[in-house]
Amino acid sequence: MKLVFSAQIASTAIRDVVRRPVPLCICLLAFAIGAPQTVMAQSSDQLRLSKEEARVFAQTLVNQSEPRAAREVALGLLRADPDDVSALFSLAAAERLMGRSTTARFAAKRAFSKATIGSEKFAAAILVAESHLRDGQHTRAQIWLRRAEPFARGAAQQTALARNYAQVARANPLTFELEFRAGPNSNINNAPKADSLIFNGIEIAASGASLALSGTEISYGLKLRHKRPSNDGTALSFGARLNAINYWLSNSAKTQAPDVRPSDFAFYELGIDAHYDAKLTANAVNALRFEIGANWYGGERLTNFAKVEAEQRFRWGSAATGAIGFGITRNERLDADERSSTVASATLKRTQTFAGGSRLSWSASISNTASRSALIEHASLFANITYAPAKPIFGATAEFGVSFGQRDYAQVVSIFGPDSRKDTQAGIRAQFLLEKINLYGFAPLVTLSASSTESNINRYDIRQTGVSLGIASVF
């Protein structure tokens, strides 16, 4: 794979260093440094070049595919000044043309460290990325493409950089994702919104941790995946993930429930999986995924789980894609065995991109959870709609979503009354990616959310609002 714009930008950066370009077409046999401001060449006659002329000459030799001669000119300049950025560029380009990725990379890295002009740093980072890519080091190439981002000038370079990063990411067998969000949460303990609860027909006033506790939610995740594509259109990948949610209690929550610790609500989940993709036709792909894992709540191991999911992705019309999936999950509860469950689910998704660039997505899912516990066994229906406008809103890339769901619990829990539990859930979300504030290809992600659960049993009437600040990649 080739970073198609790297050589052009490097050449431009070198020309920026050379203020007085002088075209020279001389074949030199050997080079040595003469006076501080000259480079001396020896052939049948002796020729002295100023440093400016030698820099232009080295780049001319590179452009004319004469890397050995260009290398000698560059080394001559570097013997006089080891920090000569233009000479380092010429040396990196010459070594690259001779297929010496390691030495080309060394020269380009030194050019990056010594350069003081943004365009030079951009070009040097691109050359380092390209040398890593030539050696099959995709992850290191991605890192250096990100290091180039702060020095990209204008929309054209930003677009080219994003395009090249996407190419390298697709070719990289290793995928690494880091997620982070932090923000206030009005109800970190999922407490009911009512000030009193009804048990066995008796109303009991709620207090302390039975009421909603406010605080700051910090969620983060790490995903690692290695894929092994084959020539027949199939691909096998293996992955691991870690998700975590931690909290800080607000001062009012500490006063309301002084015995409660933030770690009482901490949640962690670890999973490892295998994923298999098989391309059936040009417009359809079948996928099979198997995952095992465990989660912890409040410092105690809560559940061991195993799941199998099958999905088919396909074209749905001229400008839309769709997917239909089925899954089954087994949850083994370690706190109470009777709360173990088996969940069977089906999902349908559709994403359409309109002519102007805006995107509309929706999904619908049904599931059935079988369990010996009346608190766990239920059937559910959920729907979600997401709209992403093509044009930025106040300079930010926006996405808006609404969700709706219902849960029906077949069994009656006597302490809650004679009726079985029925929940109706609704939520809204607005997300803004502030791409103009990005650094190394990462930008702030602001999410506003609100959700409500209305139940015929007031213990499960819940309201939550939240604002979170996260980090997302713009590439």
C-alpha positions as CSV (number, residue, x, y, z in Angstrom):
1,M,0.0,0.0,0.0
2,K,1.3,3.5,-0.9
3,L,0.7,6.8,0.8
4,V,0.2,8.5,-2.5
5,F,0.7,12.1,-1.4
6,S,3.8,11.7,0.8
7,A,6.5,12.1,-1.8
8,Q,4.9,15.2,-3.2
9,I,4.5,16.9,0.2
10,A,8.1,16.0,1.2
11,S,9.3,17.6,-2.0
12,T,7.3,20.7,-1.3
13,A,8.7,20.9,2.2
14,I,12.3,20.7,0.9
15,R,11.6,23.4,-1.8
16,D,10.3,25.6,1.0
17,V,13.7,25.2,2.8
18,V,15.6,26.1,-0.4
19,R,15.0,29.8,-1.0
20,R,16.9,30.1,-4.2
21,P,16.4,27.0,-6.4
22,V,19.2,26.6,-8.9
23,P,18.8,23.8,-11.5
24,L,21.9,21.7,-11.7
25,C,22.6,18.7,-13.9
26,I,26.1,17.6,-13.0
27,C,27.3,14.0,-12.3
28,L,29.6,14.1,-9.3
29,L,31.8,11.2,-8.3
30,A,32.6,12.2,-4.7
31,F,31.7,14.9,-2.2
32,A,33.5,16.6,0.6
33,I,32.8,19.6,2.8
34,G,34.9,22.6,2.0
35,A,34.4,26.0,3.6
36,P,31.5,26.3,6.1
37,Q,29.1,27.6,3.4
38,T,30.2,25.4,0.5
39,V,30.0,21.8,-0.6
40,M,33.0,20.7,-2.8
41,A,32.6,18.1,-5.6
42,Q,35.5,16.4,-7.3
43,S,35.5,15.0,-10.8
44,S,38.0,15.9,-13.6
45,D,37.4,19.4,-12.4
46,Q,36.7,20.6,-8.9
47,L,33.3,22.2,-8.3
48,R,32.2,24.1,-5.3
49,L,28.5,24.5,-4.5
50,S,26.9,26.7,-1.9
51,K,24.8,24.9,0.7
52,E,21.7,26.3,-0.9
53,E,22.8,24.9,-4.3
54,A,23.7,21.6,-2.8
55,R,20.3,21.2,-1.1
56,V,18.6,21.9,-4.4
57,F,21.0,19.5,-6.2
58,A,20.3,16.7,-3.8
59,Q,16.6,17.1,-4.3
60,T,17.0,17.3,-8.0
61,L,18.9,14.0,-7.9
62,V,16.1,12.4,-5.9
63,N,13.5,13.7,-8.4
64,Q,15.6,12.2,-11.3
65,S,15.8,8.8,-9.5
66,E,19.5,9.0,-8.7
67,P,19.4,8.0,-5.1
68,R,23.0,7.0,-4.6
69,A,24.3,10.4,-5.8
70,A,21.6,12.2,-3.8
71,R,22.6,10.2,-0.7
72,E,26.3,11.3,-1.1
73,V,25.3,15.0,-1.5
74,A,23.0,14.8,1.6
75,L,25.7,13.1,3.7
76,G,28.1,15.8,2.7
77,L,25.7,18.4,3.9
78,L,25.1,16.5,7.1
79,R,28.8,16.3,7.8
80,A,28.8,20.0,7.9
81,D,25.6,20.4,9.8
82,P,24.0,17.2,11.3
83,D,20.7,19.2,11.9
84,D,20.3,20.3,8.2
85,V,16.6,19.5,7.7
86,S,16.7,19.7,3.9
87,A,19.6,17.3,3.8
88,L,17.8,14.9,6.2
89,F,14.8,15.0,3.8
90,S,16.9,14.2,0.8
91,L,18.7,11.4,2.7
92,A,15.4,9.9,3.7
93,A,14.1,10.1,0.2
94,A,17.3,8.6,-1.3
95,E,17.3,5.7,1.2
96,R,13.7,5.1,0.5
97,L,14.3,4.8,-3.2
98,M,17.1,2.3,-2.5
99,G,14.7,0.2,-0.5
100,R,16.4,0.9,2.9
101,S,13.3,1.5,5.1
102,T,15.2,1.5,8.4
103,T,17.8,4.1,7.4
104,A,15.1,6.2,5.6
105,R,13.0,6.1,8.8
106,F,16.0,7.2,10.9
107,A,16.6,10.2,8.7
108,A,12.9,11.1,8.5
109,K,12.5,10.9,12.3
110,R,15.5,13.1,12.8
111,A,14.1,15.6,10.3
112,F,10.8,15.6,12.3
113,S,12.6,16.3,15.6
114,K,14.8,19.1,14.1
115,A,12.2,20.8,11.9
116,T,10.7,24.0,13.1
117,I,8.2,24.6,10.3
118,G,4.9,22.9,10.4
119,S,5.0,21.8,6.7
120,E,8.4,20.1,7.3
121,K,7.1,18.3,10.4
122,F,4.1,17.1,8.4
123,A,6.2,15.8,5.5
124,A,8.7,14.1,7.9
125,A,5.9,12.3,9.8
126,I,4.4,11.1,6.5
127,L,7.8,9.7,5.4
128,V,8.2,7.9,8.7
129,A,4.6,6.5,8.4
130,E,5.4,5.3,4.8
131,S,8.6,3.6,5.9
132,H,6.7,1.7,8.6
133,L,4.1,0.7,6.1
134,R,6.7,-0.6,3.7
135,D,7.9,-2.9,6.5
136,G,4.4,-4.1,7.3
137,Q,4.2,-2.2,10.6
138,H,0.7,-0.9,10.2
139,T,0.1,0.2,13.8
140,R,3.2,2.3,13.9
141,A,2.3,3.8,10.5
142,Q,-1.1,4.8,12.0
143,I,0.6,6.4,15.0
144,W,2.8,8.5,12.7
145,L,-0.1,9.5,10.6
146,R,-1.7,10.8,13.7
147,R,1.5,12.7,14.6
148,A,1.3,14.4,11.3
149,E,-2.2,15.7,11.9
150,P,-1.4,18.8,14.0
151,F,0.8,20.1,11.1
152,A,-1.7,19.5,8.2
153,R,-2.5,22.7,6.4
154,G,-6.0,23.2,5.0
155,A,-8.9,20.9,4.2
156,A,-7.1,19.2,1.3
157,Q,-4.2,17.8,3.5
158,Q,-6.7,16.9,6.2
159,T,-8.8,15.0,3.8
160,A,-5.8,13.2,2.2
161,L,-4.5,12.3,5.7
162,A,-7.9,10.9,6.7
163,R,-8.1,8.9,3.5
164,N,-4.6,7.4,3.9
165,Y,-5.2,6.6,7.6
166,A,-8.4,4.7,6.6
167,Q,-6.4,2.7,4.0
168,V,-3.8,1.7,6.5
169,A,-6.4,0.9,9.2
170,R,-8.2,-1.5,6.7
171,A,-5.0,-3.2,5.9
172,N,-3.9,-3.5,9.5
173,P,-4.7,-7.0,10.9
174,L,-4.6,-5.5,14.4
175,T,-7.4,-3.2,15.6
176,F,-7.1,-1.2,18.8
177,E,-9.9,1.0,20.1
178,L,-10.0,3.1,23.3
179,E,-13.2,4.7,24.6
180,F,-13.6,7.3,27.3
181,R,-16.5,9.3,28.6
182,A,-17.0,11.4,31.8
183,G,-19.9,13.5,33.0
184,P,-22.6,14.2,35.6
185,N,-25.3,11.6,36.1
186,S,-28.5,12.3,38.1
187,N,-29.2,8.7,39.1
188,I,-26.1,6.5,39.3
189,N,-27.8,3.9,41.4
190,N,-30.9,3.5,39.2
191,A,-33.2,4.4,42.1
192,P,-36.9,5.0,41.5
193,K,-38.1,8.5,41.0
194,A,-40.8,8.2,43.8
195,D,-40.1,9.3,47.3
196,S,-42.0,6.2,48.6
197,L,-42.2,2.6,47.7
198,I,-45.1,0.1,47.9
199,F,-44.5,-3.4,49.3
200,N,-47.3,-5.8,50.1
201,G,-49.7,-2.9,49.8
202,I,-47.9,-0.8,52.4
203,E,-46.3,2.5,51.4
204,I,-42.8,2.9,52.8
205,A,-40.9,6.2,52.7
206,A,-37.6,6.0,50.7
207,S,-34.4,7.4,52.1
208,G,-30.6,7.2,51.7
209,A,-29.5,4.9,48.9
210,S,-33.2,4.1,48.1
211,L,-33.4,7.5,46.5
212,A,-31.5,8.7,43.4
213,L,-27.9,9.5,44.1
214,S,-26.2,12.1,41.8
215,G,-22.5,12.1,40.9
216,T,-20.0,11.9,38.1
217,E,-19.9,8.8,35.8
218,I,-16.6,7.8,34.2
219,S,-16.9,5.1,31.6
220,Y,-14.0,3.7,29.5
221,G,-13.4,0.7,27.3
222,L,-10.6,-1.1,25.5
223,K,-11.0,-3.3,22.5
224,L,-8.3,-5.3,20.8
225,R,-8.9,-7.4,17.6
226,H,-6.7,-9.4,15.3
227,K,-8.1,-10.4,11.9
228,R,-6.9,-13.1,9.5
229,P,-8.4,-12.5,6.1
230,S,-8.2,-15.1,3.3
231,N,-8.3,-15.1,-0.4
232,D,-11.7,-16.7,-0.7
233,G,-13.6,-13.7,0.8
234,T,-13.8,-15.1,4.3
235,A,-12.2,-13.6,7.4
236,L,-11.5,-14.9,10.9
237,S,-10.8,-12.6,13.8
238,F,-10.2,-12.9,17.5
239,G,-10.8,-10.1,20.0
240,A,-10.8,-9.1,23.6
241,R,-12.6,-6.2,25.3
242,L,-12.8,-4.5,28.7
243,N,-15.6,-2.1,29.7
244,A,-15.8,-0.3,32.9
245,I,-18.0,2.3,34.7
246,N,-16.9,4.1,37.8
247,Y,-18.5,6.9,39.8
248,W,-17.8,9.8,42.0
249,L,-20.5,10.8,44.5
250,S,-21.6,14.4,44.6
251,N,-21.5,16.2,48.0
252,S,-25.3,16.0,48.2
253,A,-25.2,12.2,47.6
254,K,-22.6,11.8,50.3
255,T,-24.8,13.7,52.8
256,Q,-27.9,11.7,51.7
257,A,-26.2,8.3,52.0
258,P,-23.0,8.6,54.1
259,D,-22.4,4.9,54.3
260,V,-22.4,4.4,50.5
261,R,-19.1,4.2,48.6
262,P,-18.7,4.9,44.9
263,S,-17.2,1.4,44.4
264,D,-20.6,0.0,45.5
265,F,-21.8,0.8,42.0
266,A,-18.7,0.1,39.9
267,F,-19.2,-2.2,37.0
268,Y,-16.6,-4.1,34.9
269,E,-17.0,-6.5,32.1
270,L,-14.4,-8.6,30.3
271,G,-15.0,-10.6,27.1
272,I,-13.1,-12.6,24.5
273,D,-14.6,-13.6,21.2
274,A,-14.1,-15.2,17.8
275,H,-15.7,-13.6,14.7
276,Y,-16.1,-15.2,11.3
277,D,-17.2,-13.4,8.1
278,A,-18.1,-15.1,4.9
279,K,-18.9,-13.1,1.7
280,L,-21.8,-14.8,-0.1
281,T,-22.2,-12.3,-2.9
282,A,-21.1,-8.8,-3.8
283,N,-24.0,-7.5,-1.8
284,A,-24.3,-9.9,1.1
285,V,-22.0,-11.0,4.0
286,N,-22.8,-13.6,6.7
287,A,-21.2,-13.2,10.1
288,L,-20.9,-15.6,13.1
289,R,-19.7,-14.5,16.5
290,F,-19.0,-16.4,19.7
291,E,-18.1,-14.7,23.0
292,I,-17.5,-15.7,26.6
293,G,-16.9,-13.4,29.5
294,A,-17.7,-12.2,33.0
295,N,-18.8,-9.1,34.7
296,W,-18.4,-7.6,38.2
297,Y,-20.6,-5.2,40.2
298,G,-19.7,-3.5,43.4
299,G,-16.4,-5.4,43.6
300,E,-18.1,-8.8,43.4
301,R,-18.2,-11.1,40.5
302,L,-21.8,-11.1,39.3
303,T,-22.2,-13.1,36.0
304,N,-20.4,-15.5,33.7
305,F,-21.8,-15.4,30.2
306,A,-21.5,-17.0,26.8
307,K,-23.3,-15.8,23.6
308,V,-23.6,-16.9,20.0
309,E,-24.7,-14.4,17.3
310,A,-25.4,-14.8,13.6
311,E,-25.9,-11.9,11.2
312,Q,-26.4,-11.3,7.6
313,R,-25.5,-7.8,6.2
314,F,-26.8,-6.9,2.8
315,R,-27.6,-4.0,0.4
316,W,-31.1,-2.7,1.0
317,G,-32.0,-0.5,-2.0
318,S,-29.7,1.7,-4.0
319,A,-28.4,3.8,-1.1
320,A,-29.0,1.7,2.0
321,T,-27.6,-1.2,3.9
322,G,-29.4,-3.6,6.2
323,A,-28.7,-6.4,8.6
324,I,-30.7,-9.2,10.2
325,G,-29.4,-11.0,13.2
326,F,-30.2,-13.7,15.8
327,G,-28.5,-14.4,19.1
328,I,-28.7,-16.5,22.2
329,T,-27.0,-15.7,25.5
330,R,-26.6,-17.8,28.6
331,N,-26.0,-15.8,31.8
332,E,-24.9,-17.7,35.0
333,R,-25.5,-15.5,38.0
334,L,-23.1,-16.1,40.9
335,D,-25.0,-14.1,43.5
336,A,-28.2,-16.1,43.1
337,D,-28.4,-19.2,40.9
338,E,-32.2,-18.9,40.4
339,R,-31.5,-15.5,38.6
340,S,-29.5,-17.2,35.8
341,S,-31.1,-16.8,32.4
342,T,-31.2,-17.6,28.8
343,V,-31.9,-14.8,26.3
344,A,-33.0,-15.4,22.7
345,S,-33.1,-12.3,20.5
346,A,-33.7,-11.1,16.9
347,T,-32.7,-7.8,15.4
348,L,-33.3,-5.9,12.1
349,K,-31.3,-2.8,11.1
350,R,-31.3,-0.4,8.2
351,T,-29.0,2.5,7.4
352,Q,-29.8,4.9,4.5
353,T,-27.5,7.7,3.2
354,F,-29.3,10.5,1.3
355,A,-28.0,12.4,-1.7
356,G,-27.0,15.4,0.5
357,G,-24.9,13.2,2.8
358,S,-27.2,13.0,5.8
359,R,-27.8,9.5,7.3
360,L,-30.8,7.9,8.8
361,S,-30.6,4.6,10.7
362,W,-33.1,2.5,12.6
363,S,-33.1,-0.8,14.4
364,A,-35.8,-3.0,16.0
365,S,-35.2,-6.0,18.2
366,I,-37.3,-8.5,20.2
367,S,-36.0,-10.8,22.9
368,N,-37.2,-13.4,25.4
369,T,-35.5,-13.9,28.7
370,A,-36.2,-17.3,30.4
371,S,-35.3,-17.7,34.0
372,R,-36.5,-19.4,37.2
373,S,-36.7,-15.9,38.8
374,A,-39.9,-13.8,38.4
375,L,-37.6,-10.7,38.8
376,I,-35.7,-11.7,35.6
377,E,-38.0,-13.6,33.2
378,H,-39.6,-11.3,30.7
379,A,-40.1,-10.5,27.0
380,S,-39.0,-7.2,25.4
381,L,-39.4,-5.0,22.3
382,F,-37.0,-2.2,21.5
383,A,-36.7,0.3,18.7
384,N,-34.1,3.0,18.0
385,I,-33.9,5.8,15.4
386,T,-30.7,7.8,14.7
387,Y,-30.3,10.8,12.3
388,A,-27.0,12.4,11.4
389,P,-27.3,15.6,9.3
390,A,-24.9,16.2,6.6
391,K,-23.9,19.7,7.5
392,P,-22.3,20.6,10.8
393,I,-24.3,22.4,13.5
394,F,-22.4,25.2,15.1
395,G,-19.3,23.7,13.7
396,A,-19.9,20.3,15.2
397,T,-20.8,17.0,13.5
398,A,-24.1,16.1,15.1
399,E,-26.1,12.9,15.6
400,F,-29.6,12.7,17.2
401,G,-31.3,9.6,18.5
402,V,-34.6,8.5,20.1
403,S,-35.4,5.1,21.5
404,F,-38.5,3.2,22.7
405,G,-39.0,-0.1,24.5
406,Q,-41.4,-2.3,26.4
407,R,-40.8,-5.1,28.9
408,D,-43.5,-7.6,30.0
409,Y,-42.8,-9.8,33.0
410,A,-45.1,-12.9,32.9
411,Q,-44.7,-13.9,36.6
412,V,-46.3,-12.0,39.5
413,V,-44.0,-10.9,42.4
414,S,-46.4,-10.9,45.3
415,I,-44.7,-8.2,47.4
416,F,-45.3,-5.7,44.5
417,G,-49.0,-6.5,44.2
418,P,-51.4,-8.7,42.2
419,D,-50.3,-7.6,38.8
420,S,-47.2,-8.7,36.8
421,R,-44.7,-6.0,36.0
422,K,-44.9,-4.0,32.7
423,D,-42.3,-1.3,31.8
424,T,-42.3,1.3,29.1
425,Q,-39.0,3.0,28.3
426,A,-38.1,6.0,26.3
427,G,-34.9,8.0,25.7
428,I,-33.4,10.8,23.7
429,R,-29.8,11.6,22.8
430,A,-27.9,14.3,21.1
431,Q,-24.2,13.9,20.3
432,F,-21.8,16.5,19.0
433,L,-18.3,15.8,17.7
434,L,-16.1,19.0,17.8
435,E,-13.8,18.2,14.9
436,K,-12.3,21.6,14.7
437,I,-10.7,21.1,18.1
438,N,-9.1,17.9,17.2
439,L,-5.5,16.9,18.1
440,Y,-3.7,13.9,16.5
441,G,-7.0,13.0,14.9
442,F,-9.0,12.9,18.2
443,A,-11.7,15.4,19.1
444,P,-14.1,16.1,22.0
445,L,-17.4,14.3,21.9
446,V,-20.3,15.8,23.9
447,T,-23.4,13.7,24.6
448,L,-26.6,14.9,26.1
449,S,-29.1,12.2,27.2
450,A,-32.3,11.7,29.1
451,S,-34.3,8.5,29.7
452,S,-37.4,7.5,31.5
453,T,-38.9,4.2,32.6
454,E,-42.6,4.1,33.5
455,S,-43.8,1.0,35.3
456,N,-47.0,-0.2,36.8
457,I,-44.8,-1.0,39.9
458,N,-43.4,2.3,41.2
459,R,-40.2,0.7,42.4
460,Y,-39.2,0.6,38.7
461,D,-40.2,4.2,37.7
462,I,-36.8,5.6,36.9
463,R,-35.6,8.8,35.4
464,Q,-32.0,9.7,34.3
465,T,-30.3,12.7,32.7
466,G,-26.7,13.0,31.8
467,V,-24.1,15.1,30.1
468,S,-20.8,13.4,29.1
469,L,-17.6,14.5,27.5
470,G,-15.6,11.9,25.7
471,I,-13.0,11.5,23.0
472,A,-13.6,10.2,19.5
473,S,-11.5,9.7,16.4
474,V,-12.2,12.0,13.4
475,F,-10.5,9.6,11.0
